[in-house]
Amino acid sequence: MISKILNAVVALLLLAVIGISVIGTEWVTTPLTFVEGDSSGIVHVGQLVFTAYVIPFEALSLVLLAALIGGIYLAKKEASA
Amino acid sequence: MIPLSYYLLLAGALFAIGAYGIMTLSNGIRLLMCIELMLNSANMNLVAFSTHINNASGQVFALFSIALAAAEAAVGFAIILMIYRWRAEIDIENINLLRW
């Protein structure tokens, strides 16, 4: 129980450090400019995925396939031994 | 437009909740759930910064990060399933095979 309280104190300290550093920073932002007919920007994101980031996209498909095969192999009930 | 610092404070709060869960956990499923919470707070940071510097690359990165988190969760659940079959428990306080 004591260690749980200590852990909560550590988590709150982490939150305090993050919060103070976020509040104390002057964020220079330029707001998102919306294109006509693309109010959420999802068309632009989709075009980026299939043009500028197409190599990471394909690599990600290989990673997902490997994770799928690995997960099924690990979770499979072994038939013998 | 919602100010950037609100998003960052929310993401920090999510990360702190996930870190608290990691520190106090005794269950393998809870470990994976807290890791997902921390990953999602990082995703929220990516999307918030992306919309506030008018550059959509951060949203693409968040998309990739979500897919990688799915892969990580699949492998993690498979490992926990194997540990349960091997030890008939998933209390990670007692699974100290890889600890020093």
N, CA and C atoms of all chains as a GROMACS GRO file, in nm:
protein
  543
    1MET      N    1   0.083  -0.121   0.000
    1MET     CA    2   0.000   0.000   0.000
    1MET      C    3   0.086   0.126   0.000
    2ILE      N    4   0.198   0.121   0.080
    2ILE     CA    5   0.289   0.235   0.084
    2ILE      C    6   0.350   0.257  -0.055
    3SER      N    7   0.387   0.146  -0.119
    3SER     CA    8   0.453   0.161  -0.249
    3SER      C    9   0.356   0.216  -0.352
    4LYS      N   10   0.225   0.184  -0.336
    4LYS     CA   11   0.128   0.240  -0.431
    4LYS      C   12   0.118   0.391  -0.414
    5ILE      N   13   0.120   0.437  -0.289
    5ILE     CA   14   0.116   0.582  -0.266
    5ILE      C   15   0.241   0.647  -0.323
    6LEU      N   16   0.356   0.583  -0.304
    6LEU     CA   17   0.481   0.636  -0.360
    6LEU      C   18   0.473   0.642  -0.511
    7ASN      N   19   0.416   0.537  -0.571
    7ASN     CA   20   0.404   0.538  -0.716
    7ASN      C   21   0.312   0.649  -0.763
    8ALA      N   22   0.204   0.672  -0.688
    8ALA     CA   23   0.113   0.781  -0.725
    8ALA      C   24   0.185   0.915  -0.714
    9VAL      N   25   0.270   0.931  -0.612
    9VAL     CA   26   0.346   1.056  -0.598
    9VAL      C   27   0.439   1.074  -0.716
   10VAL      N   28   0.505   0.966  -0.756
   10VAL     CA   29   0.597   0.976  -0.871
   10VAL      C   30   0.521   1.012  -0.998
   11ALA      N   31   0.403   0.950  -1.018
   11ALA     CA   32   0.324   0.981  -1.138
   11ALA      C   33   0.277   1.126  -1.135
   12LEU      N   34   0.235   1.174  -1.016
   12LEU     CA   35   0.189   1.313  -1.008
   12LEU      C   36   0.305   1.410  -1.031
   13LEU      N   37   0.425   1.373  -0.983
   13LEU     CA   38   0.542   1.459  -1.009
   13LEU      C   39   0.572   1.465  -1.158
   14LEU      N   40   0.561   1.350  -1.224
   14LEU     CA   41   0.581   1.348  -1.369
   14LEU      C   42   0.481   1.439  -1.439
   15LEU      N   43   0.354   1.428  -1.395
   15LEU     CA   44   0.250   1.513  -1.454
   15LEU      C   45   0.278   1.660  -1.425
   16ALA      N   46   0.328   1.691  -1.305
   16ALA     CA   47   0.357   1.830  -1.271
   16ALA      C   48   0.470   1.885  -1.357
   17VAL      N   49   0.574   1.803  -1.378
   17VAL     CA   50   0.687   1.850  -1.460
   17VAL      C   51   0.641   1.876  -1.602
   18ILE      N   52   0.561   1.780  -1.657
   18ILE     CA   53   0.511   1.798  -1.793
   18ILE      C   54   0.422   1.922  -1.801
   19GLY      N   55   0.333   1.937  -1.702
   19GLY     CA   56   0.240   2.049  -1.705
   19GLY      C   57   0.308   2.182  -1.693
   20ILE      N   58   0.406   2.192  -1.602
   20ILE     CA   59   0.476   2.319  -1.584
   20ILE      C   60   0.554   2.355  -1.709
   21SER      N   61   0.620   2.254  -1.768
   21SER     CA   62   0.698   2.285  -1.887
   21SER      C   63   0.608   2.320  -2.006
   22VAL      N   64   0.488   2.260  -2.011
   22VAL     CA   65   0.396   2.294  -2.121
   22VAL      C   66   0.340   2.434  -2.102
   23ILE      N   67   0.301   2.465  -1.977
   23ILE     CA   68   0.240   2.596  -1.953
   23ILE      C   69   0.344   2.707  -1.967
   24GLY      N   70   0.468   2.679  -1.923
   24GLY     CA   71   0.569   2.783  -1.924
   24GLY      C   72   0.632   2.810  -2.057
   25THR      N   73   0.592   2.737  -2.160
   25THR     CA   74   0.654   2.756  -2.291
   25THR      C   75   0.566   2.844  -2.378
   26GLU      N   76   0.630   2.935  -2.450
   26GLU     CA   77   0.557   3.016  -2.547
   26GLU      C   78   0.550   2.939  -2.678
   27TRP      N   79   0.432   2.886  -2.711
   27TRP     CA   80   0.418   2.805  -2.832
   27TRP      C   81   0.391   2.896  -2.950
   28VAL      N   82   0.481   2.892  -3.048
   28VAL     CA   83   0.461   2.969  -3.172
   28VAL      C   84   0.392   2.876  -3.271
   29THR      N   85   0.267   2.902  -3.299
   29THR     CA   86   0.191   2.810  -3.383
   29THR      C   87   0.138   2.883  -3.505
   30THR      N   88   0.131   2.810  -3.615
   30THR     CA   89   0.061   2.859  -3.733
   30THR      C   90  -0.059   2.769  -3.754
   31PRO      N   91  -0.180   2.824  -3.750
   31PRO     CA   92  -0.297   2.737  -3.758
   31PRO      C   93  -0.306   2.664  -3.891
   32LEU      N   94  -0.374   2.551  -3.885
   32LEU     CA   95  -0.392   2.469  -4.003
   32LEU      C   96  -0.475   2.544  -4.105
   33THR      N   97  -0.425   2.549  -4.227
   33THR     CA   98  -0.501   2.613  -4.334
   33THR      C   99  -0.583   2.506  -4.405
   34PHE      N  100  -0.712   2.532  -4.416
   34PHE     CA  101  -0.801   2.432  -4.474
   34PHE      C  102  -0.814   2.454  -4.624
   35VAL      N  103  -0.806   2.347  -4.698
   35VAL     CA  104  -0.828   2.352  -4.843
   35VAL      C  105  -0.978   2.342  -4.866
   36GLU      N  106  -1.023   2.403  -4.975
   36GLU     CA  107  -1.165   2.398  -5.009
   36GLU      C  108  -1.207   2.253  -5.036
   37GLY      N  109  -1.315   2.208  -4.971
   37GLY     CA  110  -1.364   2.073  -4.991
   37GLY      C  111  -1.289   1.967  -4.912
   38ASP      N  112  -1.194   2.007  -4.826
   38ASP     CA  113  -1.118   1.912  -4.746
   38ASP      C  114  -1.107   1.969  -4.605
   39SER      N  115  -1.223   1.977  -4.538
   39SER     CA  116  -1.228   2.055  -4.415
   39SER      C  117  -1.150   1.990  -4.302
   40SER      N  118  -1.129   1.859  -4.306
   40SER     CA  119  -1.054   1.794  -4.198
   40SER      C  120  -0.911   1.763  -4.238
   41GLY      N  121  -0.874   1.786  -4.364
   41GLY     CA  122  -0.739   1.757  -4.406
   41GLY      C  123  -0.712   1.611  -4.434
   42ILE      N  124  -0.816   1.528  -4.434
   42ILE     CA  125  -0.793   1.384  -4.447
   42ILE      C  126  -0.753   1.347  -4.590
   43VAL      N  127  -0.795   1.428  -4.687
   43VAL     CA  128  -0.756   1.401  -4.826
   43VAL      C  129  -0.606   1.422  -4.841
   44HIS      N  130  -0.557   1.529  -4.779
   44HIS     CA  131  -0.413   1.559  -4.785
   44HIS      C  132  -0.334   1.449  -4.714
   45VAL      N  133  -0.385   1.403  -4.600
   45VAL     CA  134  -0.314   1.296  -4.528
   45VAL      C  135  -0.311   1.169  -4.611
   46GLY      N  136  -0.423   1.136  -4.675
   46GLY     CA  137  -0.426   1.016  -4.758
   46GLY      C  138  -0.331   1.025  -4.876
   47GLN      N  139  -0.323   1.145  -4.936
   47GLN     CA  140  -0.230   1.161  -5.047
   47GLN      C  141  -0.085   1.151  -4.999
   48LEU      N  142  -0.058   1.202  -4.877
   48LEU     CA  143   0.078   1.190  -4.824
   48LEU      C  144   0.115   1.045  -4.801
   49VAL      N  145   0.020   0.966  -4.748
   49VAL     CA  146   0.049   0.825  -4.719
   49VAL      C  147   0.088   0.751  -4.846
   50PHE      N  148   0.021   0.783  -4.956
   50PHE     CA  149   0.048   0.706  -5.077
   50PHE      C  150   0.144   0.773  -5.173
   51THR      N  151   0.202   0.889  -5.135
   51THR     CA  152   0.305   0.947  -5.220
   51THR      C  153   0.438   0.959  -5.147
   52ALA      N  154   0.444   1.047  -5.048
   52ALA     CA  155   0.572   1.073  -4.982
   52ALA      C  156   0.610   0.960  -4.887
   53TYR      N  157   0.509   0.895  -4.826
   53TYR     CA  158   0.537   0.793  -4.726
   53TYR      C  159   0.495   0.656  -4.773
   54VAL      N  160   0.513   0.628  -4.902
   54VAL     CA  161   0.464   0.499  -4.951
   54VAL      C  162   0.560   0.386  -4.912
   55ILE      N  163   0.691   0.416  -4.902
   55ILE     CA  164   0.786   0.312  -4.862
   55ILE      C  165   0.764   0.270  -4.716
   56PRO      N  166   0.750   0.365  -4.620
   56PRO     CA  167   0.716   0.323  -4.484
   56PRO      C  168   0.582   0.250  -4.477
   57PHE      N  169   0.488   0.288  -4.563
   57PHE     CA  170   0.358   0.222  -4.563
   57PHE      C  171   0.372   0.075  -4.600
   58GLU      N  172   0.451   0.048  -4.704
   58GLU     CA  173   0.471  -0.092  -4.745
   58GLU      C  174   0.551  -0.169  -4.641
   59ALA      N  175   0.651  -0.103  -4.581
   59ALA     CA  176   0.729  -0.169  -4.475
   59ALA      C  177   0.639  -0.202  -4.358
   60LEU      N  178   0.544  -0.113  -4.330
   60LEU     CA  179   0.450  -0.136  -4.220
   60LEU      C  180   0.361  -0.256  -4.248
   61SER      N  181   0.325  -0.275  -4.375
   61SER     CA  182   0.244  -0.393  -4.407
   61SER      C  183   0.323  -0.520  -4.380
   62LEU      N  184   0.454  -0.518  -4.410
   62LEU     CA  185   0.537  -0.636  -4.381
   62LEU      C  186   0.546  -0.659  -4.231
   63VAL      N  187   0.560  -0.550  -4.154
   63VAL     CA  188   0.569  -0.562  -4.008
   63VAL      C  189   0.441  -0.622  -3.952
   64LEU      N  190   0.327  -0.575  -4.003
   64LEU     CA  191   0.199  -0.628  -3.953
   64LEU      C  192   0.184  -0.775  -3.990
   65LEU      N  193   0.229  -0.814  -4.109
   65LEU     CA  194   0.221  -0.955  -4.148
   65LEU      C  195   0.309  -1.040  -4.058
   66ALA      N  196   0.431  -0.990  -4.029
   66ALA     CA  197   0.522  -1.065  -3.942
   66ALA      C  198   0.463  -1.078  -3.802
   67ALA      N  199   0.401  -0.970  -3.751
   67ALA     CA  200   0.341  -0.976  -3.618
   67ALA      C  201   0.224  -1.073  -3.615
   68LEU      N  202   0.148  -1.074  -3.724
   68LEU     CA  203   0.032  -1.165  -3.733
   68LEU      C  204   0.080  -1.309  -3.729
   69ILE      N  205   0.182  -1.340  -3.814
   69ILE     CA  206   0.232  -1.478  -3.819
   69ILE      C  207   0.293  -1.517  -3.684
   70GLY      N  208   0.371  -1.425  -3.626
   70GLY     CA  209   0.433  -1.455  -3.498
   70GLY      C  210   0.332  -1.475  -3.388
   71GLY      N  211   0.229  -1.391  -3.386
   71GLY     CA  212   0.127  -1.403  -3.282
   71GLY      C  213   0.049  -1.533  -3.294
   72ILE      N  214   0.013  -1.569  -3.418
   72ILE     CA  215  -0.062  -1.693  -3.436
   72ILE      C  216   0.024  -1.813  -3.402
   73TYR      N  217   0.153  -1.806  -3.440
   73TYR     CA  218   0.242  -1.919  -3.409
   73TYR      C  219   0.260  -1.935  -3.259
   74LEU      N  220   0.273  -1.822  -3.187
   74LEU     CA  221   0.293  -1.833  -3.042
   74LEU      C  222   0.166  -1.881  -2.973
   75ALA      N  223   0.049  -1.831  -3.019
   75ALA     CA  224  -0.074  -1.862  -2.949
   75ALA      C  225  -0.134  -1.995  -2.991
   76LYS      N  226  -0.078  -2.057  -3.094
   76LYS     CA  227  -0.132  -2.183  -3.144
   76LYS      C  228  -0.111  -2.294  -3.042
   77LYS      N  229  -0.214  -2.372  -3.024
   77LYS     CA  230  -0.198  -2.489  -2.937
   77LYS      C  231  -0.112  -2.592  -3.009
   78GLU      N  232  -0.004  -2.632  -2.944
   78GLU     CA  233   0.081  -2.729  -3.011
   78GLU      C  234   0.014  -2.866  -3.011
   79ALA      N  235   0.020  -2.931  -3.130
   79ALA     CA  236  -0.051  -3.058  -3.147
   79ALA      C  237   0.019  -3.169  -3.069
   80SER      N  238   0.151  -3.174  -3.079
   80SER     CA  239   0.224  -3.278  -3.007
   80SER      C  240   0.350  -3.216  -2.951
   81ALA      N  241   0.382  -3.250  -2.826
   81ALA     CA  242   0.497  -3.195  -2.757
   81ALA      C  243   0.489  -3.046  -2.765
   82MET      N  244  -1.003   2.779  -3.249
   82MET     CA  245  -0.911   2.664  -3.245
   82MET      C  246  -0.863   2.642  -3.101
   83ILE      N  247  -0.864   2.518  -3.060
   83ILE     CA  248  -0.823   2.485  -2.923
   83ILE      C  249  -0.673   2.510  -2.911
   84PRO      N  250  -0.628   2.577  -2.805
   84PRO     CA  251  -0.484   2.603  -2.791
   84PRO      C  252  -0.403   2.474  -2.780
   85LEU      N  253  -0.278   2.484  -2.822
   85LEU     CA  254  -0.191   2.365  -2.825
   85LEU      C  255  -0.167   2.310  -2.687
   86SER      N  256  -0.157   2.399  -2.586
   86SER     CA  257  -0.118   2.350  -2.453
   86SER      C  258  -0.226   2.262  -2.392
   87TYR      N  259  -0.354   2.280  -2.432
   87TYR     CA  260  -0.458   2.192  -2.379
   87TYR      C  261  -0.435   2.048  -2.422
   88TYR      N  262  -0.404   2.032  -2.552
   88TYR     CA  263  -0.375   1.898  -2.602
   88TYR      C  264  -0.256   1.837  -2.527
   89LEU      N  265  -0.152   1.920  -2.507
   89LEU     CA  266  -0.030   1.866  -2.445
   89LEU      C  267  -0.056   1.829  -2.300
   90LEU      N  268  -0.138   1.909  -2.231
   90LEU     CA  269  -0.169   1.875  -2.091
   90LEU      C  270  -0.251   1.746  -2.084
   91LEU      N  271  -0.346   1.731  -2.176
   91LEU     CA  272  -0.424   1.607  -2.177
   91LEU      C  273  -0.334   1.487  -2.205
   92ALA      N  274  -0.241   1.503  -2.302
   92ALA     CA  275  -0.151   1.393  -2.333
   92ALA      C  276  -0.060   1.362  -2.213
   93GLY      N  277  -0.014   1.468  -2.143
   93GLY     CA  278   0.068   1.445  -2.024
   93GLY      C  279  -0.008   1.372  -1.916
   94ALA      N  280  -0.136   1.408  -1.898
   94ALA     CA  281  -0.218   1.340  -1.797
   94ALA      C  282  -0.236   1.193  -1.833
   95LEU      N  283  -0.262   1.165  -1.962
   95LEU     CA  284  -0.276   1.026  -2.006
   95LEU      C  285  -0.148   0.948  -1.982
   96PHE      N  286  -0.034   1.014  -2.012
   96PHE     CA  287   0.095   0.946  -1.993
   96PHE      C  288   0.119   0.917  -1.846
   97ALA      N  289   0.082   1.012  -1.759
   97ALA     CA  290   0.104   0.991  -1.616
   97ALA      C  291   0.016   0.877  -1.564
   98ILE      N  292  -0.109   0.871  -1.616
   98ILE     CA  293  -0.197   0.760  -1.574
   98ILE      C  294  -0.139   0.627  -1.619
   99GLY      N  295  -0.088   0.622  -1.742
   99GLY     CA  296  -0.027   0.500  -1.791
   99GLY      C  297   0.096   0.461  -1.711
  100ALA      N  298   0.178   0.562  -1.674
  100ALA     CA  299   0.298   0.533  -1.595
  100ALA      C  300   0.262   0.483  -1.456
  101TYR      N  301   0.157   0.540  -1.397
  101TYR     CA  302   0.112   0.492  -1.266
  101TYR      C  303   0.065   0.348  -1.275
  102GLY      N  304  -0.009   0.318  -1.383
  102GLY     CA  305  -0.056   0.180  -1.401
  102GLY      C  306   0.060   0.084  -1.417
  103ILE      N  307   0.163   0.125  -1.493
  103ILE     CA  308   0.280   0.038  -1.513
  103ILE      C  309   0.350   0.013  -1.380
  104MET      N  310   0.360   0.119  -1.296
  104MET     CA  311   0.437   0.104  -1.172
  104MET      C  312   0.365   0.018  -1.071
  105THR      N  313   0.230   0.019  -1.071
  105THR     CA  314   0.158  -0.053  -0.967
  105THR      C  315   0.098  -0.184  -1.016
  106LEU      N  316   0.130  -0.224  -1.138
  106LEU     CA  317   0.056  -0.338  -1.191
  106LEU      C  318   0.104  -0.470  -1.131
  107SER      N  319   0.013  -0.568  -1.134
  107SER     CA  320   0.056  -0.704  -1.103
  107SER      C  321  -0.002  -0.799  -1.206
  108ASN      N  322  -0.061  -0.744  -1.312
  108ASN     CA  323  -0.132  -0.827  -1.409
  108ASN      C  324  -0.076  -0.800  -1.547
  109GLY      N  325  -0.056  -0.907  -1.624
  109GLY     CA  326   0.006  -0.889  -1.755
  109GLY      C  327  -0.081  -0.816  -1.853
  110ILE      N  328  -0.214  -0.835  -1.844
  110ILE     CA  329  -0.303  -0.766  -1.936
  110ILE      C  330  -0.300  -0.617  -1.908
  111ARG      N  331  -0.293  -0.583  -1.778
  111ARG     CA  332  -0.290  -0.441  -1.742
  111ARG      C  333  -0.163  -0.372  -1.793
  112LEU      N  334  -0.053  -0.448  -1.796
  112LEU     CA  335   0.072  -0.395  -1.853
  112LEU      C  336   0.050  -0.349  -1.996
  113LEU      N  337  -0.013  -0.437  -2.077
  113LEU     CA  338  -0.034  -0.401  -2.218
  113LEU      C  339  -0.130  -0.284  -2.231
  114MET      N  340  -0.234  -0.281  -2.147
  114MET     CA  341  -0.329  -0.170  -2.157
  114MET      C  342  -0.263  -0.038  -2.122
  115CYS      N  343  -0.176  -0.038  -2.021
  115CYS     CA  344  -0.110   0.087  -1.983
  115CYS      C  345  -0.010   0.130  -2.089
  116ILE      N  346   0.055   0.032  -2.154
  116ILE     CA  347   0.146   0.068  -2.262
  116ILE      C  348   0.069   0.133  -2.376
  117GLU      N  349  -0.052   0.079  -2.406
  117GLU     CA  350  -0.134   0.140  -2.510
  117GLU      C  351  -0.172   0.283  -2.472
  118LEU      N  352  -0.202   0.303  -2.344
  118LEU     CA  353  -0.239   0.438  -2.300
  118LEU      C  354  -0.124   0.536  -2.324
  119MET      N  355  -0.002   0.495  -2.290
  119MET     CA  356   0.113   0.584  -2.308
  119MET      C  357   0.140   0.608  -2.457
  120LEU      N  358   0.125   0.503  -2.539
  120LEU     CA  359   0.145   0.521  -2.683
  120LEU      C  360   0.042   0.617  -2.740
  121ASN      N  361  -0.083   0.608  -2.691
  121ASN     CA  362  -0.185   0.696  -2.744
  121ASN      C  363  -0.164   0.840  -2.702
  122SER      N  364  -0.105   0.862  -2.585
  122SER     CA  365  -0.074   1.000  -2.549
  122SER      C  366   0.033   1.056  -2.642
  123ALA      N  367   0.129   0.973  -2.681
  123ALA     CA  368   0.229   1.020  -2.777
  123ALA      C  369   0.166   1.049  -2.912
  124ASN      N  370   0.069   0.966  -2.952
  124ASN     CA  371  -0.002   0.992  -3.078
  124ASN      C  372  -0.076   1.125  -3.073
  125MET      N  373  -0.137   1.151  -2.957
  125MET     CA  374  -0.211   1.277  -2.944
  125MET      C  375  -0.116   1.396  -2.958
  126ASN      N  376   0.005   1.385  -2.902
  126ASN     CA  377   0.105   1.491  -2.919
  126ASN      C  378   0.139   1.509  -3.066
  127LEU      N  379   0.158   1.398  -3.137
  127LEU     CA  380   0.193   1.408  -3.280
  127LEU      C  381   0.086   1.482  -3.357
  128VAL      N  382  -0.041   1.446  -3.334
  128VAL     CA  383  -0.149   1.508  -3.410
  128VAL      C  384  -0.166   1.655  -3.371
  129ALA      N  385  -0.151   1.685  -3.241
  129ALA     CA  386  -0.168   1.823  -3.198
  129ALA      C  387  -0.060   1.912  -3.259
  130PHE      N  388   0.066   1.868  -3.252
  130PHE     CA  389   0.173   1.948  -3.312
  130PHE      C  390   0.153   1.960  -3.462
  131SER      N  391   0.106   1.852  -3.526
  131SER     CA  392   0.087   1.854  -3.670
  131SER      C  393  -0.017   1.958  -3.711
  132THR      N  394  -0.128   1.966  -3.636
  132THR     CA  395  -0.229   2.064  -3.675
  132THR      C  396  -0.185   2.205  -3.640
  133HIS      N  397  -0.095   2.220  -3.544
  133HIS     CA  398  -0.059   2.356  -3.504
  133HIS      C  399   0.062   2.411  -3.576
  134ILE      N  400   0.134   2.330  -3.654
  134ILE     CA  401   0.239   2.388  -3.739
  134ILE      C  402   0.202   2.375  -3.885
  135ASN      N  403   0.076   2.339  -3.914
  135ASN     CA  404   0.024   2.333  -4.051
  135ASN      C  405   0.108   2.239  -4.138
  136ASN      N  406   0.130   2.118  -4.088
  136ASN     CA  407   0.209   2.019  -4.159
  136ASN      C  408   0.147   1.883  -4.130
  137ALA      N  409   0.101   1.815  -4.234
  137ALA     CA  410   0.023   1.693  -4.213
  137ALA      C  411   0.109   1.570  -4.189
  138SER      N  412   0.244   1.582  -4.190
  138SER     CA  413   0.328   1.464  -4.173
  138SER      C  414   0.309   1.400  -4.036
  139GLY      N  415   0.282   1.482  -3.935
  139GLY     CA  416   0.263   1.427  -3.802
  139GLY      C  417   0.142   1.336  -3.794
  140GLN      N  418   0.038   1.368  -3.871
  140GLN     CA  419  -0.080   1.282  -3.870
  140GLN      C  420  -0.050   1.149  -3.936
  141VAL      N  421   0.036   1.152  -4.042
  141VAL     CA  422   0.076   1.026  -4.105
  141VAL      C  423   0.156   0.942  -4.007
  142PHE      N  424   0.245   1.009  -3.931
  142PHE     CA  425   0.324   0.936  -3.832
  142PHE      C  426   0.234   0.875  -3.726
  143ALA      N  427   0.129   0.949  -3.685
  143ALA     CA  428   0.037   0.895  -3.585
  143ALA      C  429  -0.034   0.772  -3.639
  144LEU      N  430  -0.069   0.775  -3.769
  144LEU     CA  431  -0.132   0.659  -3.831
  144LEU      C  432  -0.040   0.537  -3.826
  145PHE      N  433   0.088   0.557  -3.862
  145PHE     CA  434   0.184   0.447  -3.859
  145PHE      C  435   0.205   0.398  -3.716
  146SER      N  436   0.206   0.492  -3.622
  146SER     CA  437   0.228   0.455  -3.483
  146SER      C  438   0.113   0.370  -3.430
  147ILE      N  439  -0.011   0.401  -3.474
  147ILE     CA  440  -0.126   0.320  -3.432
  147ILE      C  441  -0.111   0.178  -3.485
  148ALA      N  442  -0.068   0.165  -3.612
  148ALA     CA  443  -0.053   0.032  -3.670
  148ALA      C  444   0.057  -0.046  -3.598
  149LEU      N  445   0.168   0.023  -3.563
  149LEU     CA  446   0.275  -0.046  -3.491
  149LEU      C  447   0.229  -0.087  -3.351
  150ALA      N  448   0.144  -0.004  -3.289
  150ALA     CA  449   0.092  -0.040  -3.157
  150ALA      C  450   0.006  -0.164  -3.166
  151ALA      N  451  -0.069  -0.178  -3.279
  151ALA     CA  452  -0.149  -0.298  -3.297
  151ALA      C  453  -0.060  -0.422  -3.307
  152ALA      N  454   0.049  -0.410  -3.382
  152ALA     CA  455   0.141  -0.522  -3.394
  152ALA      C  456   0.201  -0.558  -3.259
  153GLU      N  457   0.240  -0.456  -3.183
  153GLU     CA  458   0.299  -0.478  -3.052
  153GLU      C  459   0.200  -0.546  -2.958
  154ALA      N  460   0.073  -0.504  -2.964
  154ALA     CA  461  -0.027  -0.564  -2.876
  154ALA      C  462  -0.051  -0.709  -2.912
  155ALA      N  463  -0.050  -0.739  -3.044
  155ALA     CA  464  -0.072  -0.878  -3.086
  155ALA      C  465   0.038  -0.968  -3.033
  156VAL      N  466   0.164  -0.925  -3.050
  156VAL     CA  467   0.276  -1.008  -3.002
  156VAL      C  468   0.274  -1.016  -2.850
  157GLY      N  469   0.241  -0.904  -2.784
  157GLY     CA  470   0.239  -0.905  -2.637
  157GLY      C  471   0.134  -1.000  -2.582
  158PHE      N  472   0.015  -0.998  -2.644
  158PHE     CA  473  -0.089  -1.088  -2.595
  158PHE      C  474  -0.052  -1.234  -2.621
  159ALA      N  475   0.016  -1.261  -2.735
  159ALA     CA  476   0.059  -1.398  -2.761
  159ALA      C  477   0.159  -1.443  -2.656
  160ILE      N  478   0.252  -1.353  -2.618
  160ILE     CA  479   0.352  -1.389  -2.517
  160ILE      C  480   0.285  -1.415  -2.383
  161ILE      N  481   0.186  -1.330  -2.349
  161ILE     CA  482   0.118  -1.349  -2.221
  161ILE      C  483   0.038  -1.479  -2.221
  162LEU      N  484  -0.020  -1.514  -2.336
  162LEU     CA  485  -0.090  -1.641  -2.348
  162LEU      C  486   0.005  -1.758  -2.326
  163MET      N  487   0.126  -1.749  -2.384
  163MET     CA  488   0.224  -1.856  -2.364
  163MET      C  489   0.266  -1.865  -2.218
  164ILE      N  490   0.283  -1.747  -2.152
  164ILE     CA  491   0.322  -1.750  -2.011
  164ILE      C  492   0.213  -1.813  -1.927
  165TYR      N  493   0.085  -1.786  -1.963
  165TYR     CA  494  -0.025  -1.845  -1.887
  165TYR      C  495  -0.027  -1.996  -1.903
  166ARG      N  496   0.002  -2.042  -2.025
  166ARG     CA  497   0.002  -2.189  -2.044
  166ARG      C  498   0.118  -2.254  -1.971
  167TRP      N  499   0.227  -2.180  -1.960
  167TRP     CA  500   0.348  -2.236  -1.899
  167TRP      C  501   0.338  -2.233  -1.747
  168ARG      N  502   0.288  -2.123  -1.690
  168ARG     CA  503   0.289  -2.104  -1.546
  168ARG      C  504   0.151  -2.109  -1.483
  169ALA      N  505   0.042  -2.107  -1.564
  169ALA     CA  506  -0.096  -2.098  -1.516
  169ALA      C  507  -0.119  -1.974  -1.432
  170GLU      N  508  -0.048  -1.865  -1.461
  170GLU     CA  509  -0.071  -1.736  -1.396
  170GLU      C  510  -0.010  -1.628  -1.485
  171ILE      N  511  -0.062  -1.506  -1.470
  171ILE     CA  512   0.001  -1.395  -1.543
  171ILE      C  513   0.038  -1.284  -1.445
  172ASP      N  514   0.057  -1.320  -1.319
  172ASP     CA  515   0.102  -1.220  -1.221
  172ASP      C  516   0.250  -1.193  -1.245
  173ILE      N  517   0.280  -1.072  -1.297
  173ILE     CA  518   0.418  -1.050  -1.340
  173ILE      C  519   0.511  -1.022  -1.224
  174GLU      N  520   0.458  -1.016  -1.100
  174GLU     CA  521   0.551  -1.010  -0.987
  174GLU      C  522   0.621  -1.144  -0.968
  175ASN      N  523   0.556  -1.252  -1.008
  175ASN     CA  524   0.612  -1.385  -0.987
  175ASN      C  525   0.690  -1.436  -1.108
  176ILE      N  526   0.676  -1.366  -1.220
  176ILE     CA  527   0.748  -1.411  -1.340
  176ILE      C  528   0.878  -1.333  -1.346
  177ASN      N  529   0.982  -1.387  -1.289
  177ASN     CA  530   1.109  -1.316  -1.278
  177ASN      C  531   1.221  -1.388  -1.350
  178LEU      N  532   1.186  -1.463  -1.456
  178LEU     CA  533   1.287  -1.540  -1.528
  178LEU      C  534   1.388  -1.448  -1.596
  179LEU      N  535   1.342  -1.334  -1.648
  179LEU     CA  536   1.430  -1.244  -1.723
  179LEU      C  537   1.476  -1.127  -1.639
  180ARG      N  538   1.456  -1.134  -1.506
  180ARG     CA  539   1.501  -1.023  -1.421
  180ARG      C  540   1.635  -1.056  -1.359
  181TRP      N  541   1.710  -0.951  -1.326
  181TRP     CA  542   1.837  -0.974  -1.261
  181TRP      C  543   1.819  -0.977  -1.111
   0.00000   0.00000   0.00000
